[in-house]
Amino acid sequence: MTGTRIATVWALVGVPLAYGVFQTLTKASALFGGS
Protein backbone atom coordinates (compact mmCIF):
# COMPACT_ATOMS: atom_id res chain seq x y z
CA MET A 1 0.00 0.00 0.00
CA THR A 2 1.40 3.37 -0.98
CA GLY A 3 1.46 6.48 1.21
CA THR A 4 -1.27 8.08 -0.87
CA ARG A 5 -3.65 5.16 -0.32
CA ILE A 6 -2.91 5.16 3.41
CA ALA A 7 -3.64 8.88 3.56
CA THR A 8 -6.89 8.38 1.64
CA VAL A 9 -8.05 5.61 3.97
CA TRP A 10 -7.15 7.67 7.05
CA ALA A 11 -9.07 10.64 5.64
CA LEU A 12 -12.18 8.55 4.93
CA VAL A 13 -12.09 6.99 8.40
CA GLY A 14 -10.73 9.91 10.40
CA VAL A 15 -13.00 12.72 9.22
CA PRO A 16 -16.34 11.10 10.24
CA LEU A 17 -14.71 9.81 13.42
CA ALA A 18 -13.38 13.23 14.38
CA TYR A 19 -16.75 14.80 13.57
CA GLY A 20 -18.53 12.28 15.79
CA VAL A 21 -16.12 12.93 18.66
CA PHE A 22 -16.56 16.69 18.22
CA GLN A 23 -20.34 16.36 18.32
CA THR A 24 -20.13 14.19 21.45
CA LEU A 25 -17.84 16.67 23.22
CA THR A 26 -20.10 19.56 22.26
CA LYS A 27 -23.18 17.83 23.68
CA ALA A 28 -21.28 16.74 26.80
CA SER A 29 -19.98 20.25 27.46
CA ALA A 30 -23.49 21.62 27.01
CA LEU A 31 -24.88 19.08 29.47
CA PHE A 32 -22.18 19.38 32.12
CA GLY A 33 -21.46 23.07 31.54
CA GLY A 34 -25.11 23.96 32.04
CA SER A 35 -25.07 26.52 29.22
NUMIVO-533872 format. One record per residue: residue number from 1; chain; x, y, z of N, C-alpha, C, O in turn. Coordinates in nm, 4 decimals. Layout:
BEGIN
pos->NUM	unit->A	n.xx->X	n.yy->Y	n.zz->Z	ca.xx->X	ca.yy->Y	ca.zz->Z	c.xx->X	c.yy->Y	c.zz->Z	o.xx->X	o.yy->Y	o.zz->Z
...
This chain:
BEGIN
pos->1	unit->A	n.xx->0.0852	n.yy->-0.1203	n.zz->0.0000	ca.xx->0.0000	ca.yy->0.0000	ca.zz->0.0000	c.xx->0.0885	c.yy->0.1249	c.zz->0.0000	o.xx->0.1823	o.yy->0.1355	o.zz->0.0790
pos->2	unit->A	n.xx->0.0584	n.yy->0.2168	n.zz->-0.0871	ca.xx->0.1402	ca.yy->0.3366	ca.zz->-0.0980	c.xx->0.0964	c.yy->0.4404	c.zz->0.0045	o.xx->-0.0100	o.yy->0.4272	o.zz->0.0650
pos->3	unit->A	n.xx->0.1777	n.yy->0.5429	n.zz->0.0238	ca.xx->0.1459	ca.yy->0.6476	ca.zz->0.1207	c.xx->0.0180	c.yy->0.7212	c.zz->0.0856	o.xx->-0.0575	o.yy->0.7621	o.zz->0.1739
pos->4	unit->A	n.xx->-0.0059	n.yy->0.7376	n.zz->-0.0438	ca.xx->-0.1271	ca.yy->0.8080	ca.zz->-0.0870	c.xx->-0.2519	c.yy->0.7300	c.zz->-0.0481	o.xx->-0.3499	o.yy->0.7883	o.zz->-0.0017
pos->5	unit->A	n.xx->-0.2484	n.yy->0.5976	n.zz->-0.0670	ca.xx->-0.3649	ca.yy->0.5158	ca.zz->-0.0322	c.xx->-0.3871	c.yy->0.5159	c.zz->0.1178	o.xx->-0.5013	o.yy->0.5202	o.zz->0.1634
pos->6	unit->A	n.xx->-0.2789	n.yy->0.5112	n.zz->0.1957	ca.xx->-0.2913	ca.yy->0.5164	ca.zz->0.3413	c.xx->-0.3543	c.yy->0.6487	c.zz->0.3831	o.xx->-0.4429	o.yy->0.6513	o.zz->0.4686
pos->7	unit->A	n.xx->-0.3094	n.yy->0.7572	n.zz->0.3236	ca.xx->-0.3644	ca.yy->0.8885	ca.zz->0.3563	c.xx->-0.5125	c.yy->0.8965	c.zz->0.3197	o.xx->-0.5918	o.yy->0.9558	o.zz->0.3928
pos->8	unit->A	n.xx->-0.5493	n.yy->0.8367	n.zz->0.2063	ca.xx->-0.6892	ca.yy->0.8375	ca.zz->0.1641	c.xx->-0.7770	c.yy->0.7607	c.zz->0.2611	o.xx->-0.8850	o.yy->0.8065	o.zz->0.2984
pos->9	unit->A	n.xx->-0.7296	n.yy->0.6429	n.zz->0.3019	ca.xx->-0.8053	ca.yy->0.5615	ca.zz->0.3969	c.xx->-0.8192	c.yy->0.6338	c.zz->0.5302	o.xx->-0.9274	o.yy->0.6362	o.zz->0.5887
pos->10	unit->A	n.xx->-0.7101	n.yy->0.6927	n.zz->0.5785	ca.xx->-0.7153	ca.yy->0.7665	ca.zz->0.7048	c.xx->-0.8113	c.yy->0.8848	c.zz->0.6957	o.xx->-0.8813	o.yy->0.9151	o.zz->0.7923
pos->11	unit->A	n.xx->-0.8152	n.yy->0.9514	n.zz->0.5809	ca.xx->-0.9070	ca.yy->1.0642	ca.zz->0.5644	c.xx->-1.0520	c.yy->1.0163	c.zz->0.5684	o.xx->-1.1362	o.yy->1.0774	o.zz->0.6342
pos->12	unit->A	n.xx->-1.0809	n.yy->0.9066	n.zz->0.4977	ca.xx->-1.2176	ca.yy->0.8550	ca.zz->0.4934	c.xx->-1.2641	c.yy->0.8071	c.zz->0.6305	o.xx->-1.3813	o.yy->0.8222	o.zz->0.6652
pos->13	unit->A	n.xx->-1.1732	n.yy->0.7496	n.zz->0.7080	ca.xx->-1.2094	ca.yy->0.6995	ca.zz->0.8404	c.xx->-1.2026	c.yy->0.8113	c.zz->0.9441	o.xx->-1.2896	o.yy->0.8220	o.zz->1.0305
pos->14	unit->A	n.xx->-1.0999	n.yy->0.8935	n.zz->0.9351	ca.xx->-1.0725	ca.yy->0.9913	ca.zz->1.0399	c.xx->-1.1682	c.yy->1.1085	c.zz->1.0422	o.xx->-1.2028	o.yy->1.1573	o.zz->1.1497
pos->15	unit->A	n.xx->-1.2121	n.yy->1.1551	n.zz->0.9257	ca.xx->-1.2996	ca.yy->1.2718	ca.zz->0.9218	c.xx->-1.4342	c.yy->1.2447	c.zz->0.9897	o.xx->-1.4726	o.yy->1.3221	o.zz->1.0774
pos->16	unit->A	n.xx->-1.5083	n.yy->1.1383	n.zz->0.9536	ca.xx->-1.6337	ca.yy->1.1104	ca.zz->1.0239	c.xx->-1.6117	c.yy->1.0805	c.zz->1.1718	o.xx->-1.6936	o.yy->1.1174	o.zz->1.2560
pos->17	unit->A	n.xx->-1.5006	n.yy->1.0133	n.zz->1.2030	ca.xx->-1.4715	ca.yy->0.9806	ca.zz->1.3421	c.xx->-1.4470	c.yy->1.1068	c.zz->1.4230	o.xx->-1.5007	o.yy->1.1220	o.zz->1.5327
pos->18	unit->A	n.xx->-1.3657	n.yy->1.1976	n.zz->1.3692	ca.xx->-1.3376	ca.yy->1.3228	ca.zz->1.4382	c.xx->-1.4650	c.yy->1.4064	c.zz->1.4533	o.xx->-1.4852	o.yy->1.4709	o.zz->1.5562
pos->19	unit->A	n.xx->-1.5503	n.yy->1.4053	n.zz->1.3514	ca.xx->-1.6754	ca.yy->1.4796	ca.zz->1.3574	c.xx->-1.7657	c.yy->1.4236	c.zz->1.4670	o.xx->-1.8278	o.yy->1.4989	o.zz->1.5421
pos->20	unit->A	n.xx->-1.7722	n.yy->1.2923	n.zz->1.4754	ca.xx->-1.8533	ca.yy->1.2281	ca.zz->1.5790	c.xx->-1.8022	c.yy->1.2604	c.zz->1.7189	o.xx->-1.8810	o.yy->1.2869	o.zz->1.8097
pos->21	unit->A	n.xx->-1.6708	n.yy->1.2583	n.zz->1.7359	ca.xx->-1.6118	ca.yy->1.2928	ca.zz->1.8655	c.xx->-1.6408	c.yy->1.4388	c.zz->1.8995	o.xx->-1.6734	o.yy->1.4708	o.zz->2.0139
pos->22	unit->A	n.xx->-1.6291	n.yy->1.5270	n.zz->1.8007	ca.xx->-1.6558	ca.yy->1.6687	ca.zz->1.8218	c.xx->-1.8001	c.yy->1.6920	c.zz->1.8642	o.xx->-1.8265	o.yy->1.7696	o.zz->1.9560
pos->23	unit->A	n.xx->-1.8934	n.yy->1.6250	n.zz->1.7975	ca.xx->-2.0345	ca.yy->1.6363	ca.zz->1.8321	c.xx->-2.0600	c.yy->1.5877	c.zz->1.9742	o.xx->-2.1347	o.yy->1.6504	o.zz->2.0493
pos->24	unit->A	n.xx->-1.9974	n.yy->1.4750	n.zz->2.0113	ca.xx->-2.0133	ca.yy->1.4192	ca.zz->2.1451	c.xx->-1.9598	c.yy->1.5154	c.zz->2.2505	o.xx->-2.0246	o.yy->1.5374	o.zz->2.3528
pos->25	unit->A	n.xx->-1.8429	n.yy->1.5725	n.zz->2.2265	ca.xx->-1.7839	ca.yy->1.6665	ca.zz->2.3220	c.xx->-1.8688	c.yy->1.7924	c.zz->2.3340	o.xx->-1.8829	o.yy->1.8480	o.zz->2.4429
pos->26	unit->A	n.xx->-1.9250	n.yy->1.8372	n.zz->2.2230	ca.xx->-2.0097	ca.yy->1.9562	ca.zz->2.2257	c.xx->-2.1346	c.yy->1.9314	c.zz->2.3102	o.xx->-2.1722	o.yy->2.0155	o.zz->2.3919
pos->27	unit->A	n.xx->-2.1988	n.yy->1.8162	n.zz->2.2905	ca.xx->-2.3178	ca.yy->1.7829	ca.zz->2.3681	c.xx->-2.2833	c.yy->1.7630	c.zz->2.5152	o.xx->-2.3582	o.yy->1.8059	o.zz->2.6030
pos->28	unit->A	n.xx->-2.1702	n.yy->1.6981	n.zz->2.5424	ca.xx->-2.1280	ca.yy->1.6736	ca.zz->2.6803	c.xx->-2.0979	c.yy->1.8046	c.zz->2.7510	o.xx->-2.1361	o.yy->1.8220	o.zz->2.8667
pos->29	unit->A	n.xx->-2.0309	n.yy->1.8965	n.zz->2.6845	ca.xx->-1.9976	ca.yy->2.0247	ca.zz->2.7463	c.xx->-2.1232	c.yy->2.1066	c.zz->2.7704	o.xx->-2.1305	o.yy->2.1820	o.zz->2.8674
pos->30	unit->A	n.xx->-2.2232	n.yy->2.0925	n.zz->2.6820	ca.xx->-2.3495	ca.yy->2.1623	ca.zz->2.7008	c.xx->-2.4243	c.yy->2.1042	c.zz->2.8215	o.xx->-2.4842	o.yy->2.1776	o.zz->2.9001
pos->31	unit->A	n.xx->-2.4197	n.yy->1.9722	n.zz->2.8347	ca.xx->-2.4881	ca.yy->1.9077	ca.zz->2.9468	c.xx->-2.4208	c.yy->1.9422	c.zz->3.0793	o.xx->-2.4866	o.yy->1.9869	o.zz->3.1732
pos->32	unit->A	n.xx->-2.2885	n.yy->1.9212	n.zz->3.0864	ca.xx->-2.2184	ca.yy->1.9381	ca.zz->3.2121	c.xx->-2.1848	c.yy->2.0841	c.zz->3.2403	o.xx->-2.1683	o.yy->2.1230	o.zz->3.3559
pos->33	unit->A	n.xx->-2.1747	n.yy->2.1649	n.zz->3.1349	ca.xx->-2.1462	ca.yy->2.3065	ca.zz->3.1540	c.xx->-2.2688	c.yy->2.3852	c.zz->3.1975	o.xx->-2.2578	o.yy->2.4911	o.zz->3.2593
pos->34	unit->A	n.xx->-2.3859	n.yy->2.3320	n.zz->3.1642	ca.xx->-2.5106	ca.yy->2.3956	ca.zz->3.2044	c.xx->-2.5459	c.yy->2.5181	c.zz->3.1210	o.xx->-2.6326	o.yy->2.5964	o.zz->3.1598
pos->35	unit->A	n.xx->-2.4790	n.yy->2.5358	n.zz->3.0057	ca.xx->-2.5074	ca.yy->2.6516	ca.zz->2.9222	c.xx->-2.5923	c.yy->2.6100	c.zz->2.8020	o.xx->-2.6271	o.yy->2.6940	o.zz->2.7189
